[in-house]
Amino acid sequence: MRIPPRIVSVTALAAALLIGGPVAATASAAPAAPVSYSVTAVGEICYSALPSQAHDTLDLIDKGGPYPFPQDGTVFQNREGELPQQSSGYYHEYTVITPGSDDRGARRIVTGDKSQEDYYTADHYASFDLVDHGC
């Protein structure tokens, strides 16, 4: 299974996450009215604060698998709109094993195409925290 490329662009990610209100953008090809985008608020979590199973999942992602579930590595659609809006195929999801669960459980890592753009959710996409790999 192919892992999405991770390109370093921390500045763009930080800018997208730190802007608190609507962002105005204009098309450069022709004069147009500004388009408003709402940037979703995402929390942050230190890598060291993640459960050990999330560390295992991130290690598997870095190695390219093998993954425990066939859904791992599939495109995450962001239907809930909790993550910053991106084109289809930008995000991919991976299961974080939940001890004692009979199924995949609610915990996931969702990756973006940028380097170390990893989001953790413990509540099945109701909220996300960007993983800070530096702490």
C-alpha positions in Angstrom: 0.0 0.0 0.0 1.4 3.4 -0.9 1.8 6.0 1.8 1.1 9.6 0.9 4.3 11.6 0.4 5.1 13.8 3.4 6.6 17.1 2.3 8.0 19.5 4.8 5.9 22.7 5.0 5.5 23.5 8.7 5.0 27.2 8.0 1.9 26.6 5.8 0.4 24.2 8.3 1.0 26.5 11.3 -0.5 29.4 9.4 -3.6 27.4 8.6 -4.0 26.2 12.1 -3.3 29.6 13.8 -5.7 31.7 11.8 -8.8 32.0 14.0 -11.4 33.6 11.8 -12.5 33.6 8.2 -9.7 33.9 5.7 -10.1 35.9 2.5 -8.6 34.6 -0.7 -8.9 35.9 -4.2 -8.3 34.3 -7.5 -5.3 35.6 -9.4 -6.5 34.7 -12.9 -9.4 37.2 -13.0 -10.8 39.8 -10.8 -13.3 38.2 -8.4 -14.9 38.9 -5.1 -13.0 37.5 -2.1 -13.9 34.0 -1.1 -14.3 33.3 2.6 -12.9 30.1 4.1 -13.3 29.1 7.7 -10.3 27.4 9.3 -11.3 24.6 11.7 -9.9 24.8 15.2 -7.8 21.7 15.9 -6.1 21.1 19.2 -2.6 19.9 19.7 -1.1 16.9 21.6 2.5 16.1 22.4 3.7 12.9 20.8 4.8 11.7 24.3 1.1 12.2 25.6 -0.3 9.8 22.9 -1.3 6.3 24.0 1.4 3.7 23.2 -0.9 2.2 20.6 -0.8 5.5 18.7 3.0 5.3 18.7 2.7 1.8 17.2 0.4 3.1 14.5 2.7 6.0 13.6 5.7 3.5 13.5 3.7 1.4 11.0 2.9 4.4 8.9 6.6 5.3 8.7 7.4 1.7 7.7 4.6 1.5 5.2 2.7 -1.3 7.0 1.6 -4.0 7.3 -1.6 -2.7 8.9 -4.0 -4.6 11.1 -7.1 -3.6 9.2 -7.9 -3.4 5.5 -9.3 0.1 6.0 -6.0 1.4 7.2 -4.3 3.8 4.6 -7.6 4.6 2.9 -8.6 8.1 2.0 -10.2 10.0 4.8 -13.0 12.3 3.4 -13.2 14.8 6.3 -17.0 14.7 6.0 -17.2 16.1 9.6 -15.2 19.1 8.5 -13.1 19.1 11.6 -9.8 19.2 9.8 -8.6 22.0 7.5 -10.3 21.7 4.1 -8.1 20.0 1.5 -8.6 18.3 -1.8 -9.9 14.7 -1.9 -7.1 12.2 -1.3 -5.1 14.6 0.9 -5.9 12.8 4.2 -5.5 9.1 5.0 -6.7 7.2 8.1 -5.2 4.5 10.2 -6.6 2.6 13.2 -5.1 3.0 16.7 -5.8 -0.3 18.4 -8.0 0.1 21.5 -7.3 -2.6 24.1 -10.4 -4.6 24.9 -12.4 -3.5 21.9 -14.0 -6.2 19.6 -13.7 -3.9 16.6 -11.5 -1.1 15.3 -12.7 1.2 18.2 -12.9 4.9 18.0 -9.2 5.9 17.9 -7.5 6.9 14.7 -4.5 8.7 13.3 -5.3 10.8 10.2 -2.3 11.9 8.1 -2.0 14.8 5.7 0.4 15.0 2.8 2.8 17.3 4.6 5.6 16.0 6.7 4.6 15.0 10.2 1.0 16.3 9.6 -0.5 13.7 11.9 -3.8 14.1 13.7 -5.1 12.0 16.5 -8.7 11.4 17.4 -9.9 9.4 20.4 -13.6 10.0 19.7 -14.1 8.7 16.1 -13.6 12.1 14.3 -15.6 14.3 16.6 -12.4 16.2 17.5 -8.8 16.1 16.4 -5.4 17.0 17.9 -2.4 17.8 15.7 0.5 15.6 17.0 3.5 17.7 18.0 6.5 15.4 17.3 8.9 17.7 19.1 7.6 17.0 22.7 
